[in-house]
Amino acid sequence: MADDPAFVDLGFARVDTDRRQRTGFPEVIFGLGKTPSQIAQIAAVILERESVVLATRVSREQFEAVQPNFPEAVFHERARCLTIEREQLPKRSRSVAVVAAGTSDLPVAEEAAVTLEVFGNSVERIYDAGVAGIHRLLVETDRLRTCAAVIVVAGMEGALPSVVAGLVDKPVIAVPTSVGYGANFGGLAALLGMLNSCGSGVTVVNIDNGFGAAYAAATINRLIG
């Protein structure tokens, strides 16, 4: 195994041990397509230098195979994430809101929420607040306005981020989900709707990418202080 000061070469992966120094957050493991052994080995390298590990898109089978090596590991089933926190990262003074249009959007919303929490952010969860019952969102307006940024997760036609953008003076990060019927085209309809939002200040990430939205929001919150 050849080592470089900025990464550790495991043969199947070169683990970026310098990631937090460059970007503010440690490397995150994308679990899909990796074996439990690979996840465990990557996590071990990260934990030699960092106090936290986050792995996304992890199955229960992968988690159960990894846990004997890391008894403190936690499986967030709805979020499909694995976390290890030997020492929490410093907490930010401002919260980030995660708004989900419907219950079917919660796996993506929870991926965002868990990512935010591991990276030191408090999260305001506002769930099942879609446009079909807009009053459920409007009663949360004051809570939304206290947050540093707002992540909005929605499938179907993807209208919710535009509504939220009209209520707050904070960055709105829209996450289209693959939830919907045939003409939703696996989230493409929501993606295109969000990209064409009439709400100012809406930024859009990829379909089902709760992690990417959370990373952007955490970076915004870190800049605020």
C-alpha positions in Angstrom: 0.0 0.0 0.0 1.6 3.2 -1.2 0.8 6.4 0.8 0.8 10.0 -0.3 0.5 12.8 2.3 -2.9 13.7 0.7 -4.4 10.2 0.2 -4.1 6.6 1.2 -4.0 4.0 -1.6 -6.0 0.9 -0.7 -5.7 -0.5 -4.2 -9.5 -0.3 -4.9 -9.8 3.3 -3.6 -7.5 6.2 -2.9 -8.9 7.8 0.2 -8.7 11.6 0.3 -7.3 12.3 3.7 -6.8 16.0 3.0 -10.4 16.7 2.0 -11.4 18.6 5.2 -8.4 20.9 5.0 -9.3 21.8 1.4 -13.1 21.9 1.5 -14.1 22.1 5.2 -15.6 18.6 5.4 -14.1 15.1 5.4 -14.5 12.7 2.5 -17.9 11.0 2.3 -18.3 7.4 1.3 -20.8 6.6 -1.5 -21.9 3.1 -0.6 -23.7 2.0 -3.7 -21.6 -0.5 -5.6 -19.1 -1.0 -2.8 -18.7 -4.2 -0.8 -19.0 -4.1 3.0 -15.3 -4.8 3.3 -14.5 -1.8 1.1 -16.7 0.5 3.1 -15.1 -0.7 6.3 -11.6 -0.2 5.0 -12.3 3.3 3.7 -14.0 4.2 7.0 -11.0 3.0 9.0 -8.6 5.2 7.0 -10.9 8.3 7.5 -11.2 7.6 11.2 -7.4 7.6 11.6 -7.6 11.4 10.9 -11.2 12.5 11.4 -13.8 12.1 14.2 -16.7 11.4 11.9 -17.6 9.2 8.9 -20.6 9.5 6.7 -21.6 6.9 4.1 -24.6 7.4 1.9 -26.7 5.0 -0.1 -25.9 2.2 2.3 -28.1 -0.9 2.7 -28.9 -2.6 6.0 -26.9 -5.6 4.8 -23.8 -3.4 4.3 -24.3 -1.8 7.7 -24.6 -5.1 9.5 -21.4 -6.3 7.9 -19.6 -3.1 8.9 -20.9 -2.7 12.4 -18.7 -5.3 14.1 -15.7 -3.2 13.2 -17.3 0.0 14.4 -19.7 -0.6 17.3 -20.5 3.1 17.5 -21.8 3.1 13.9 -25.5 4.1 13.4 -27.7 3.1 10.5 -30.3 5.7 9.4 -32.6 3.4 7.6 -34.9 6.0 6.0 -31.9 8.1 4.9 -30.0 5.0 3.8 -26.9 6.4 5.6 -24.3 5.1 8.0 -22.7 7.5 10.4 -19.9 7.2 12.9 -19.4 10.1 15.3 -16.6 9.6 17.8 -16.6 13.3 18.4 -19.2 15.7 16.8 -18.0 18.5 14.5 -18.5 22.0 15.9 -22.1 23.1 15.8 -23.1 26.1 13.7 -25.2 28.9 15.3 -27.8 28.9 12.4 -30.1 26.1 11.4 -30.9 24.8 7.9 -34.4 23.9 7.0 -35.3 20.7 5.1 -38.8 20.9 3.6 -40.3 17.8 2.0 -43.4 18.0 -0.1 -44.7 14.5 0.8 -44.0 11.5 2.8 -42.8 9.7 -0.3 -40.0 12.2 -0.5 -38.6 11.5 3.0 -35.8 9.1 2.0 -34.2 12.0 0.0 -35.1 14.6 2.6 -33.6 12.5 5.4 -30.4 11.9 3.4 -30.1 15.7 3.4 -31.0 16.1 7.1 -28.5 13.4 8.3 -25.7 14.9 6.1 -26.4 18.3 7.6 -26.3 17.0 11.2 -23.1 15.1 10.7 -21.5 18.3 9.3 -22.4 20.3 12.4 -25.7 21.9 11.4 -29.0 21.9 13.3 -31.9 20.9 11.1 -35.5 22.2 11.1 -37.5 19.4 9.5 -40.8 20.5 7.9 -42.4 17.5 6.2 -45.5 16.8 4.2 -45.9 20.4 3.3 -46.6 20.2 -0.4 -48.6 22.5 -2.6 -51.7 20.3 -2.5 -52.2 21.6 1.0 -50.2 24.9 1.0 -51.6 25.9 4.4 -49.3 23.3 5.9 -46.3 25.2 4.6 -47.6 28.7 5.4 -47.9 28.0 9.2 -44.1 27.3 9.2 -43.1 30.6 7.5 -41.6 32.1 10.7 -39.5 29.0 11.3 -38.3 29.0 7.7 -37.2 32.6 8.0 -34.8 31.9 10.9 -32.7 29.5 8.9 -29.5 30.1 7.0 -30.7 28.2 4.0 -33.7 26.1 2.9 -33.5 22.7 1.1 -36.8 21.9 -0.6 -37.4 18.3 -1.7 -40.3 17.5 -4.0 -41.4 15.1 -6.8 -44.5 15.2 -9.0 -44.4 18.6 -10.8 -41.8 20.0 -8.5 -43.6 23.3 -7.7 -42.8 23.6 -4.0 -39.4 25.3 -4.2 -40.9 28.2 -6.1 -43.4 28.8 -3.4 -40.8 28.7 -0.7 -38.6 31.1 -2.6 -41.4 33.6 -2.5 -41.6 33.4 1.3 -37.9 33.7 2.4 -34.8 35.9 1.8 -32.5 32.9 2.1 -30.9 30.6 -0.5 -33.3 27.9 -1.6 -31.8 24.6 -2.8 -34.3 22.5 -4.7 -34.1 18.7 -4.9 -36.3 17.0 -7.5 -37.2 13.4 -6.5 -38.1 10.5 -8.7 -41.5 10.3 -7.0 -44.5 10.5 -9.3 -46.6 8.8 -12.0 -45.6 8.0 -15.5 -45.1 11.5 -17.0 -42.9 12.3 -14.0 -40.2 10.4 -16.0 -38.3 9.3 -12.9 -38.0 12.9 -11.6 -37.2 14.6 -14.9 -40.5 16.5 -14.8 -39.7 17.9 -11.3 -36.2 18.7 -12.4 -37.3 20.7 -15.4 -40.0 22.5 -13.4 -37.4 23.5 -10.8 -34.9 24.7 -13.4 -37.6 26.9 -14.8 -38.7 28.2 -11.4 -40.1 31.8 -11.3 -38.8 32.1 -7.8 -35.6 34.1 -7.5 -32.6 32.5 -5.7 -33.5 28.9 -6.4 -30.6 26.5 -7.1 -31.3 23.0 -8.3 -29.3 19.8 -7.7 -29.6 16.4 -9.4 -32.6 14.1 -9.0 -32.7 12.4 -5.6 -29.5 14.1 -4.5 -30.2 15.0 -0.9 -26.6 14.7 -0.1 -25.5 17.3 -2.7 -28.1 19.7 -1.5 -27.0 19.3 2.1 -23.4 19.8 1.2 -24.2 23.0 -0.5 -26.3 24.2 2.4 -23.7 23.3 4.9 -21.1 25.3 3.0 -23.4 28.3 2.9 -24.0 28.0 6.7 -20.2 27.7 7.3 -19.6 30.9 5.4 -22.2 32.7 7.5 -20.4 31.6 10.7 
